[in-house]
């Protein structure tokens, strides 16, 4: 008896020496500088080997691509993709979930601060316009 679902596994093979379909189509080196800094921050050499950076980039891009595809599958049931789809996927990985929610809340705070700053800037501009017209 053969298992017909064995050949249709959605998980990529880690031991495969050939690049995945998506990695051969994409532009390489896009995240090189950022990954070098991150690798150094996690204890690597300040100038890691280009092969190491390329491998890390392949791993990161593959992970993000898979995560996005899974989120699209979840979002397609509702007809749209949302942040909650990603949070749902990482719900069991508490460090990622906590960091993601922290970054999302900081993003909201920055949006609020920008909104306040822009409204204050607009008020100041109106005050100075009034002052200029009174003096002129």
C-alpha positions in Angstrom: 0.0 0.0 0.0 1.3 3.4 -0.9 0.6 6.7 0.8 -0.7 9.0 -1.9 -0.3 12.1 0.2 3.4 11.5 0.8 4.4 13.1 -2.5 2.2 16.2 -2.0 3.7 17.4 1.3 3.6 21.2 1.6 6.7 21.3 3.8 9.9 22.1 1.9 12.8 19.7 2.3 15.6 21.2 4.4 18.2 18.8 3.0 17.6 19.8 -0.6 20.7 21.3 -2.3 18.7 23.0 -5.1 17.3 26.5 -4.5 13.6 26.7 -4.1 11.5 28.0 -6.9 11.0 31.4 -5.3 14.6 31.9 -4.4 15.7 31.5 -8.0 13.2 34.2 -9.2 13.9 36.8 -6.6 16.6 39.5 -6.5 19.4 38.4 -4.1 21.3 40.6 -1.7 18.3 42.9 -0.9 18.6 42.3 2.8 22.4 41.8 3.0 23.3 44.9 5.1 20.5 44.4 7.5 21.3 40.7 8.0 25.0 41.5 8.5 24.1 43.9 11.3 21.6 41.4 12.8 24.1 38.6 12.7 26.7 40.8 14.4 24.2 41.8 17.0 23.6 38.1 17.7 27.3 37.4 18.2 28.7 36.8 14.7 31.8 38.5 13.2 31.3 42.2 12.2 31.9 41.2 8.6 30.4 37.7 8.2 31.2 35.6 5.2 29.1 36.4 2.2 28.0 32.8 2.0 26.7 32.9 5.5 24.7 36.1 4.8 23.3 34.6 1.6 22.2 31.5 3.5 20.6 33.5 6.2 18.8 35.6 3.5 17.5 32.4 1.8 16.2 31.1 5.2 14.6 34.4 6.1 12.9 34.9 2.7 11.7 31.3 2.7 10.2 31.7 6.2 8.5 35.0 5.4 7.2 33.7 2.1 5.7 30.6 3.8 4.2 32.7 6.5 2.6 35.1 4.0 1.2 32.2 2.0 -0.3 30.6 5.1 -1.7 34.0 6.2 -3.2 34.4 2.7 -4.9 31.0 3.0 -6.4 32.1 6.3 -7.4 35.5 5.0 -9.0 34.2 1.8 -11.7 32.6 3.9 -12.8 36.1 4.9 -11.8 37.7 1.6 -9.0 39.9 2.9 -5.6 39.7 4.6 -5.1 41.3 8.0 -2.5 41.7 10.7 -4.6 39.3 12.8 -3.9 36.5 10.3 -0.2 36.8 11.0 -0.8 37.0 14.8 -2.9 33.9 14.6 -0.1 32.0 12.8 2.5 33.0 15.5 0.2 32.6 18.5 2.1 29.6 19.8 5.5 31.3 19.6 5.2 33.6 22.5 8.4 35.6 22.0 7.4 36.4 18.4 3.9 37.1 19.4 4.9 39.5 22.2 7.4 41.3 20.1 4.9 41.6 17.3 2.2 43.1 19.5 4.8 45.4 21.1 5.9 46.7 17.7 2.3 47.1 16.6 1.4 49.1 19.7 4.5 51.3 19.2 3.5 51.8 15.6 0.1 53.0 16.8 1.7 55.4 19.3 3.9 56.8 16.5 0.8 57.3 14.3 -0.9 59.2 17.2 2.2 61.3 17.9 2.5 62.2 14.2 -1.2 63.1 14.1 -0.8 65.4 17.1 2.4 66.9 15.7 0.8 67.6 12.4 -2.2 69.2 14.0 0.0 71.3 16.2 2.1 72.3 13.3 -1.1 73.3 11.4 -2.3 75.4 14.3 1.1 77.2 14.5 1.1 77.8 10.8 -2.4 79.5 11.1 -1.2 81.6 14.0 1.8 82.8 12.1 -0.3 83.5 9.0 -2.6 85.6 11.1 0.3 87.5 12.7 1.8 88.1 9.2 -1.5 89.5 7.9 -2.0 91.8 11.0 1.6 93.2 10.6 1.3 93.7 6.9 
